[in-house]
Amino acid sequence: MHRSIKGLAGRALALILAASLALSGLAVVALAAEGTIVYTHESEAEFAKQLAAKQVKSVEINKRLRTMRVTLADGRHVLASYPKKQEPQTAVRLQAHGVSVTVLSKSDAEKELGKKKSSHHKIRYIVGGVLVIVIVIVVAVLVVNSRRRRD
């Protein structure tokens, strides 16, 4: 089989274009990943030790989730929780240690709460609907085939 040079050049150009688009997409994903902050979960005891050692730089309190997003002096980010109905005492304790405290507004806290919401029930309904459609199609095919065999 004989291929022309123009055809090979066109394919090579298409491959190079596809590769460059893929690499630019990866670059965008990498830049977006750099901007996100990853919080590691931490126990109350570890948080108390860090607070006593003056390693805590700032804290954002989410009343809805009863969590604190903590920024440490070394730049790490951790997520700690506090006991139920202890937000005012926690804020006062943090401010007494010289930590800047920010309490999220109700709308911001609800946005975070919405992120955690699971959509498994939605997937179940979709899978159930597809299963019902497949069953109906199989039954219809069986009925049509049985009628053809009778005739």
Backbone as CSV, one residue per row, in Angstrom:
resi,resn,N_x,N_y,N_z,CA_x,CA_y,CA_z,C_x,C_y,C_z
1,MET,0.845,-1.169,0.000,0.000,0.000,0.000,0.895,1.238,0.000
2,HIS,0.575,2.200,-0.850,1.398,3.392,-1.009,0.638,4.602,-0.464
3,ARG,1.246,5.291,0.487,0.615,6.479,1.071,1.345,7.712,0.567
4,SER,0.596,8.757,0.379,1.209,9.997,-0.082,1.829,10.758,1.076
5,ILE,2.767,11.615,0.777,3.440,12.408,1.809,2.469,13.413,2.419
6,LYS,1.572,13.950,1.609,0.592,14.919,2.115,-0.303,14.278,3.170
7,GLY,-0.711,13.048,2.947,-1.568,12.351,3.912,-0.856,12.107,5.225
8,LEU,0.435,11.709,5.143,1.212,11.475,6.356,1.472,12.778,7.097
9,ALA,1.739,13.840,6.367,1.987,15.139,6.994,0.723,15.646,7.687
10,GLY,-0.406,15.422,7.054,-1.674,15.846,7.665,-1.955,15.096,8.949
11,ARG,-1.667,13.794,8.934,-1.876,12.995,10.149,-0.911,13.414,11.252
12,ALA,0.337,13.664,10.867,1.327,14.096,11.855,0.927,15.436,12.460
13,LEU,0.441,16.336,11.620,-0.009,17.635,12.109,-1.194,17.482,13.056
14,ALA,-2.111,16.596,12.723,-3.267,16.355,13.583,-2.834,15.765,14.920
15,LEU,-1.872,14.833,14.902,-1.361,14.254,16.148,-0.670,15.302,17.012
16,ILE,0.113,16.169,16.383,0.807,17.222,17.130,-0.207,18.185,17.739
17,LEU,-1.232,18.528,16.986,-2.276,19.431,17.486,-3.014,18.798,18.657
18,ALA,-3.351,17.529,18.539,-4.053,16.836,19.624,-3.184,16.752,20.870
19,ALA,-1.901,16.472,20.695,-0.984,16.388,21.832,-0.838,17.743,22.517
20,SER,-0.748,18.812,21.739,-0.605,20.140,22.344,-1.866,20.551,23.099
21,LEU,-3.039,20.200,22.560,-4.289,20.494,23.270,-4.368,19.711,24.576
22,ALA,-3.951,18.452,24.549,-3.968,17.640,25.767,-3.025,18.210,26.815
23,LEU,-1.824,18.616,26.391,-0.862,19.186,27.335,-1.334,20.519,27.897
24,SER,-1.987,21.334,27.084,-2.501,22.602,27.603,-3.627,22.354,28.594
25,GLY,-4.429,21.333,28.349,-5.483,20.970,29.305,-4.894,20.515,30.625
26,LEU,-3.820,19.741,30.567,-3.152,19.302,31.793,-2.553,20.482,32.548
27,ALA,-2.033,21.457,31.827,-1.455,22.634,32.470,-2.529,23.422,33.215
28,VAL,-3.699,23.543,32.613,-4.805,24.260,33.266,-5.219,23.530,34.540
29,VAL,-5.306,22.201,34.478,-5.672,21.411,35.652,-4.617,21.555,36.738
30,ALA,-3.348,21.551,36.363,-2.271,21.693,37.343,-2.314,23.067,38.013
31,LEU,-2.581,24.116,37.247,-2.675,25.456,37.829,-3.866,25.566,38.770
32,ALA,-4.973,24.936,38.409,-6.151,24.972,39.274,-5.892,24.201,40.554
33,ALA,-5.146,23.117,40.470,-4.851,22.315,41.658,-3.926,23.049,42.610
34,GLU,-3.046,23.899,42.098,-2.144,24.655,42.957,-2.903,25.618,43.853
35,GLY,-3.987,26.185,43.387,-4.734,27.170,44.140,-5.606,26.577,45.229
36,THR,-5.884,25.290,45.178,-6.746,24.686,46.172,-5.951,24.357,47.427
37,ILE,-6.605,24.519,48.552,-5.987,24.227,49.839,-6.527,22.890,50.315
38,VAL,-5.627,22.013,50.716,-6.018,20.706,51.221,-5.881,20.734,52.736
39,TYR,-6.984,20.457,53.429,-6.999,20.438,54.882,-6.877,19.000,55.371
40,THR,-5.965,18.771,56.315,-5.856,17.456,56.932,-6.627,17.487,58.243
41,HIS,-7.325,16.400,58.539,-8.127,16.335,59.764,-7.216,16.155,60.971
42,GLU,-7.636,16.764,62.055,-6.825,16.758,63.257,-7.725,16.574,64.478
43,SER,-7.240,15.887,65.477,-8.025,15.666,66.691,-7.982,16.921,67.569
44,GLU,-8.886,16.957,68.544,-8.930,18.105,69.457,-7.662,18.195,70.299
45,ALA,-7.114,17.033,70.678,-5.909,17.026,71.506,-4.723,17.620,70.743
46,GLU,-4.559,17.245,69.468,-3.469,17.792,68.665,-3.636,19.297,68.485
47,PHE,-4.889,19.729,68.269,-5.143,21.157,68.104,-4.804,21.911,69.388
48,ALA,-5.161,21.344,70.538,-4.869,21.995,71.822,-3.356,22.117,72.032
49,LYS,-2.607,21.092,71.638,-1.137,21.162,71.766,-0.574,22.273,70.886
50,GLN,-1.069,22.361,69.652,-0.577,23.392,68.736,-0.956,24.784,69.228
51,LEU,-2.132,24.906,69.797,-2.570,26.199,70.328,-1.702,26.612,71.507
52,ALA,-1.390,25.662,72.381,-0.546,25.960,73.543,0.878,26.319,73.117
53,ALA,1.339,25.717,72.022,2.693,25.988,71.531,2.736,27.232,70.640
54,LYS,1.620,27.933,70.499,1.496,29.151,69.691,1.861,28.910,68.220
55,GLN,1.432,27.763,67.696,1.663,27.425,66.300,0.487,27.826,65.414
56,VAL,-0.636,28.210,66.017,-1.849,28.537,65.260,-1.796,30.003,64.845
57,LYS,-1.930,30.239,63.546,-1.861,31.599,63.004,-3.251,32.215,62.875
58,SER,-4.177,31.492,62.206,-5.538,32.005,62.040,-6.516,30.840,61.979
59,VAL,-7.789,31.163,62.266,-8.839,30.143,62.303,-10.104,30.715,61.681
60,GLU,-10.753,29.895,60.829,-12.088,30.210,60.311,-13.058,29.221,60.919
61,ILE,-14.067,29.727,61.606,-15.031,28.868,62.286,-16.292,28.748,61.433
62,ASN,-16.730,27.506,61.241,-17.976,27.220,60.544,-18.952,26.682,61.580
63,LYS,-19.941,27.508,61.968,-20.894,27.101,62.996,-21.777,25.939,62.544
64,ARG,-22.127,25.900,61.261,-23.025,24.859,60.749,-22.406,23.473,60.853
65,LEU,-21.120,23.373,60.536,-20.449,22.074,60.561,-19.686,21.830,61.860
66,ARG,-19.608,22.857,62.708,-18.836,22.826,63.954,-17.378,22.453,63.668
67,THR,-16.807,23.120,62.662,-15.417,22.875,62.309,-14.628,24.172,62.320
68,MET,-13.320,24.012,62.426,-12.402,25.149,62.373,-11.368,24.848,61.298
69,ARG,-11.238,25.750,60.327,-10.180,25.642,59.329,-9.003,26.428,59.874
70,VAL,-7.957,25.709,60.223,-6.824,26.289,60.933,-5.635,26.455,59.990
71,THR,-5.034,27.636,60.026,-3.783,27.877,59.315,-2.686,27.960,60.362
72,LEU,-1.690,27.087,60.233,-0.598,27.048,61.202,0.509,28.005,60.778
73,ALA,1.404,28.299,61.707,2.489,29.237,61.452,3.437,28.730,60.373
74,ASP,3.563,27.406,60.229,4.459,26.852,59.208,3.798,26.747,57.836
75,GLY,2.544,27.208,57.723,1.856,27.237,56.431,0.942,26.055,56.174
76,ARG,0.935,25.068,57.039,0.047,23.922,56.856,-1.388,24.325,57.191
77,HIS,-2.328,23.564,56.638,-3.747,23.803,56.894,-4.353,22.539,57.467
78,VAL,-5.058,22.688,58.583,-5.696,21.535,59.218,-7.160,21.856,59.483
79,LEU,-7.934,20.815,59.657,-9.356,20.944,59.942,-9.612,20.302,61.289
80,ALA,-10.113,21.077,62.219,-10.408,20.573,63.560,-11.877,20.840,63.865
81,SER,-12.401,20.108,64.824,-13.796,20.323,65.215,-13.842,20.760,66.672
82,TYR,-14.968,21.322,67.052,-15.156,21.729,68.440,-16.489,21.167,68.921
83,PRO,-16.671,21.055,70.239,-17.903,20.456,70.771,-19.149,21.290,70.432
84,LYS,-20.276,20.624,70.483,-21.554,21.247,70.179,-21.827,22.413,71.125
85,LYS,-22.290,23.529,70.563,-22.656,24.756,71.289,-21.486,25.366,72.057
86,GLN,-20.263,25.183,71.562,-19.080,25.735,72.217,-18.376,26.780,71.357
87,GLU,-19.056,27.279,70.328,-18.420,28.243,69.417,-17.989,29.522,70.129
88,PRO,-18.825,30.147,70.957,-18.364,31.393,71.603,-17.153,31.177,72.511
89,GLN,-17.178,30.095,73.284,-16.055,29.817,74.183,-14.784,29.505,73.386
90,THR,-14.940,28.803,72.289,-13.792,28.466,71.445,-13.190,29.726,70.845
91,ALA,-14.031,30.623,70.348,-13.546,31.873,69.762,-12.815,32.716,70.799
92,VAL,-13.367,32.803,71.998,-12.730,33.592,73.057,-11.382,32.978,73.435
93,ARG,-11.343,31.643,73.533,-10.090,30.955,73.875,-9.021,31.205,72.803
94,LEU,-9.428,31.164,71.544,-8.476,31.397,70.456,-7.959,32.839,70.486
95,GLN,-8.864,33.795,70.689,-8.455,35.199,70.729,-7.545,35.478,71.925
96,ALA,-7.755,34.759,73.020,-6.898,34.924,74.196,-5.472,34.469,73.900
97,HIS,-5.322,33.528,72.980,-3.996,33.059,72.585,-3.406,33.885,71.450
98,GLY,-4.089,34.957,71.032,-3.573,35.842,69.996,-3.798,35.349,68.577
99,VAL,-4.794,34.511,68.390,-5.101,33.960,67.065,-6.189,34.812,66.425
100,SER,-6.037,35.117,65.126,-7.093,35.856,64.438,-8.220,34.876,64.100
101,VAL,-9.436,35.230,64.509,-10.590,34.346,64.364,-11.590,34.987,63.408
102,THR,-12.061,34.193,62.456,-13.096,34.622,61.527,-14.232,33.615,61.604
103,VAL,-15.454,34.111,61.770,-16.629,33.234,61.791,-17.318,33.390,60.439
104,LEU,-17.516,32.259,59.758,-18.164,32.301,58.451,-19.604,32.764,58.575
105,SER,-20.054,33.516,57.586,-21.443,33.956,57.575,-22.348,32.762,57.323
106,LYS,-23.624,32.956,57.557,-24.583,31.864,57.407,-24.591,31.329,55.970
107,SER,-24.548,32.217,54.989,-24.594,31.778,53.589,-23.319,31.025,53.195
108,ASP,-22.158,31.496,53.647,-20.905,30.800,53.341,-20.863,29.429,54.013
109,ALA,-21.346,29.362,55.240,-21.367,28.082,55.955,-22.298,27.096,55.267
110,GLU,-23.428,27.581,54.773,-24.367,26.695,54.080,-23.809,26.235,52.735
111,LYS,-22.986,27.075,52.089,-22.340,26.660,50.837,-21.414,25.478,51.093
112,GLU,-20.648,25.546,52.181,-19.766,24.442,52.529,-20.572,23.201,52.875
113,LEU,-21.676,23.400,53.539,-22.537,22.273,53.898,-23.076,21.617,52.643
114,GLY,-23.376,22.424,51.616,-23.889,21.901,50.362,-22.865,21.083,49.609
115,LYS,-21.576,21.393,49.767,-20.524,20.647,49.082,-20.486,19.202,49.541
116,LYS,-20.782,18.956,50.775,-20.673,17.629,51.344,-21.858,16.733,50.983
117,LYS,-22.887,17.320,50.408,-24.104,16.573,50.122,-23.849,15.492,49.086
118,SER,-24.352,14.309,49.350,-24.153,13.173,48.460,-25.278,13.091,47.444
119,SER,-24.957,12.570,46.270,-25.972,12.440,45.230,-26.207,10.983,44.875
120,HIS,-25.985,10.078,45.832,-26.159,8.654,45.555,-27.605,8.322,45.225
121,HIS,-28.553,8.999,45.865,-29.958,8.694,45.582,-30.303,9.023,44.138
122,LYS,-29.730,10.057,43.599,-29.991,10.446,42.218,-29.475,9.376,41.257
123,ILE,-28.294,8.867,41.539,-27.718,7.815,40.699,-28.574,6.560,40.774
124,ARG,-29.092,6.247,41.943,-29.954,5.065,42.088,-31.191,5.170,41.214
125,TYR,-31.810,6.341,41.184,-33.001,6.528,40.364,-32.668,6.408,38.870
126,ILE,-31.537,6.928,38.475,-31.139,6.832,37.068,-30.901,5.374,36.690
127,VAL,-30.158,4.654,37.524,-29.886,3.242,37.245,-31.182,2.446,37.245
128,GLY,-32.072,2.740,38.181,-33.367,2.052,38.202,-34.177,2.307,36.946
129,GLY,-34.174,3.547,36.480,-34.898,3.880,35.256,-34.330,3.164,34.044
130,VAL,-33.013,3.116,33.941,-32.377,2.411,32.828,-32.694,0.928,32.901
131,LEU,-32.687,0.356,34.089,-33.011,-1.060,34.264,-34.442,-1.350,33.830
132,VAL,-35.379,-0.493,34.191,-36.773,-0.680,33.783,-36.892,-0.615,32.258
133,ILE,-36.198,0.322,31.642,-36.248,0.448,30.182,-35.680,-0.802,29.519
134,VAL,-34.569,-1.318,30.034,-33.979,-2.535,29.472,-34.932,-3.710,29.614
135,ILE,-35.580,-3.838,30.756,-36.545,-4.929,30.959,-37.701,-4.807,29.978
136,VAL,-38.215,-3.595,29.786,-39.321,-3.396,28.840,-38.896,-3.769,27.425
137,ILE,-37.688,-3.399,27.028,-37.198,-3.729,25.687,-37.045,-5.238,25.528
138,VAL,-36.495,-5.915,26.530,-36.327,-7.368,26.454,-37.683,-8.058,26.351
139,VAL,-38.655,-7.631,27.140,-39.997,-8.223,27.081,-40.624,-7.976,25.708
140,ALA,-40.460,-6.777,25.171,-41.026,-6.477,23.854,-40.392,-7.358,22.776
141,VAL,-39.085,-7.558,22.837,-38.413,-8.416,21.858,-38.891,-9.861,21.996
142,LEU,-39.043,-10.342,23.203,-39.533,-11.713,23.405,-40.948,-11.882,22.879
143,VAL,-41.813,-10.897,23.101,-43.192,-10.982,22.611,-43.211,-10.980,21.090
144,VAL,-42.429,-10.116,20.468,-42.388,-10.048,19.006,-41.846,-11.352,18.435
145,ASN,-40.796,-11.910,19.025,-40.235,-13.174,18.536,-41.203,-14.333,18.703
146,SER,-41.931,-14.355,19.823,-42.892,-15.469,20.001,-44.037,-15.376,19.005
147,ARG,-44.450,-14.185,18.641,-45.512,-14.028,17.648,-45.022,-14.455,16.263
148,ARG,-43.747,-14.163,15.952,-43.199,-14.569,14.645,-43.106,-16.082,14.551
149,ARG,-42.738,-16.717,15.642,-42.617,-18.178,15.629,-43.961,-18.854,15.434
150,ARG,-45.030,-18.268,15.995,-46.378,-18.836,15.848,-46.840,-18.761,14.412
151,ASP,-46.469,-17.704,13.730,-46.952,-17.501,12.337,-46.201,-18.273,11.367
